[in-house]
């Protein structure tokens, strides 16, 4: 055990007393990402059945459903004791996917069931991850987060390798829709892990004094998360960061979706799974051994804008050489960088806000704002291609402009985090504190 502790401290900066909690956190995010990536390849395969306009419409419905779900989540936060909140979220999603499996198999010819499935997976994809990182920001201190979140994020990359591998191997053998059962079953595991983590936070991490009140609900206002977001400059900055990020991801997604129109559903599932596998093999090594070193040595002012700057370069290459494999390469680099560097760095920002913001406002940003960005850029892409007739090269130049704004905002947010000083038991700055 001492040998394992020494390896963990040398390679990933994990202290001996933190190892159990970190490994459980690693297993937690591994499981939820594996579950999601099984569903993701099925969902993305369905997208090629619809035109750009139809898919933009579906994304619009996803935004409104996301708004409703986050409002209901805010209500749950105000009524359910915190120690039951996180396990309850994953138990709920597991049950809904079991239900969707039954619905799809009961009404196989009903096109609306596929659209419902697509929308619900899209809602799940963001709230599921948002709740996890809210929980992590609550469990770990700011100093611990800087060292440990990169390693923990590697669990998401490994899960995102495992999930598409399952889809790649089994989609043609058991059928895409039967994979939903595998995914739903995996979601039972985080229910137990989250309970154990809450129990050992005091003994292993010593953070029980930082965030007390896990036995209490988080407030009484169903829309307080939206209010926190609207009145807090730091949260607004993170929201704009998300919107600019979705501009890049949406443009590339639509291009790939259109390329795969002529393939059948099971083959599309396998192709998307193969891309996911390539992305996450690249991401996992970076997250485990590079992210924490970047964050601790250079700070977030360098770590957070690193991927946006790389994306600017990639988009300029696409503008010069707008061919399929260049776009595929950009997609792989973009997503790998997002998962291994940008996302854990962005999640560190939430260690310096209060619990109300961490659980309620964060879900607004990660789900509602994210989906609002999706529909804005989806209709923008549709307008650029269908109305203005812009080529892939021209759209890449537009994307480079978006990525430039994204990188500048990343520098600003990173500098704030690096300069922030902990005051008392709460970590908030007067210049960014909500006026509520």
Order of alpha helices (4+ residues) and beta strands (2+ residues): alpha-alpha-alpha-alpha-alpha-alpha-alpha-alpha-alpha-alpha-alpha-alpha-alpha-alpha-alpha-alpha-alpha
